[in-house]
C-alpha cells in the first residue's frame, strides 16, 4: 500500500554493492579478498577495523573523563554539552559517530535521548583539514614546499634504496620519487592501510621493509608538514582557521559569551538556543578529522619535531583547566587543575546571557566578545579573565610542550605542559587569520617562501 501521509518519516534499509569495469567495459561487481560482495568499502571509506578502533577510542575517553576524572556525567539525557563536528569526508563523520558511541553507549543514554547535533561544513568552507582544493594561496604554498622536498630527495641514496625495493612494481617500472605516479606519499598511505588490515590485503614484502618505511615517513612528513614549521602564512591558510576555532571555544567558555559552541548545538528542532536539557555550558568537544589535521596543528605549535606520520585513530586533546587553591590529584598522581566549568558564573549572569538564546536560524548566535580578538587588542579587564586558566595538549595520550610555553611565567609552576591560556592565545593569535577566505585569495603574486624561517610555537 502506498504511503501518502508524509507527516512522519520512515526509514529505508538497503544493501550496497560496488560496481566496476570489467573487460570491454562490461559491468562487474567489486569483491573483497575472500569474494565478499556485500558491504565492500569504497576508496577512502572507513573499514570495520576503523570502526573498531574509533569505538575503542571513545571507550578510552569515557574511562578517562567519566570514570577517572568524574568530569563528564556517567549518563546523559542529551548531547548538548558536547560539541560534535566532522569534515565532509564520510569516514570522518563515521569516526565521530563511533567515538561518541564508545564514550556514551546505549546504556549511558536515557530512553528519551534525542539525536545529537553534529556540525558539518561544505568543502568550500571547511577548515577542519588543510583545504588545498579551496584555498588558492595554500595550494600555491603546499605545492612549493612539496617541490622543494622533491628537489631535495629525488636523487639521493635514500631514494635509490627505495627503488631497489619496490621500483619493479611501479607502473612501467618508473622510478619511485616524491612526485612520481603514484606519489611517494600515496605509496605510504597504501602501505599503512594494508598493514592495518591483515594478510589478505598485503603488498609484496619489500614494501614493509623497516628501513624503507622510515625513509618514506621521514620524507612524507617533510613534504606535508615542514611548511607549518617555517612559514607563518602557511600556518594561517593551512590550519589557522581551525586553531582559531579551538581557541575561540576555550575563551568563550571562560568569558561566558555563548562563543563556546553551545548555541550551535543546542536548541529544539528548527531553533537555536541553550541545551535541550538546560545546559548553559559546553564541557566537551569532538571533531572527526584527518592525519593531516593533527600533524598540522602540532607542527604549527612547534610540537611535531622528529615525529612519525600520525598512526590510524590518532587523536589530539586540547584540555582547558581552571586553577584551584586546593591540592588536586590527576590520573597520573600529579597535580591537576580542575577542568574549566562555567555553571556558577552563568547562574550569576543568567539574565544577560538569556538574551543570547534567540530562536531562528538567522539570528546572531552571540556577541563577538574576546575569542576572536587578538591578544594585543584585549582590554586589561579582558586579559584578567584569562588568568588562572591553563591549556594542555595530549597527542595520543602523551602530553606535549609548546616551546613558547616553556618560558617562566607562561606555564603552571612545575609542569611546562600546562600552558597559561594567555600564552596559548598569544601564540595561536599569530597564525589565526582575520578572514580565512580573504587570506586564501591574497598574496597570489608573492613569493611562496618567507625571507627567513618563521619558527612555530612562539
Beta strands, then each sheet from edge to edge (+ up, - down):
strand 1: 19-21
strand 2: 27-29
strand 3: 82-86
strand 4: 118-119
strand 5: 284-288
strand 6: 316-322
strand 7: 338-339
strand 8: 389-395
strand 9: 398-400
strand 10: 411-412
strand 11: 415-420
sheet 1: 1+ 2-
sheet 2: 4+ 3+ 5+
sheet 3: 7+ 6- 8+ 9-
sheet 4: 7+ 6- 8+ 11- 10+
end
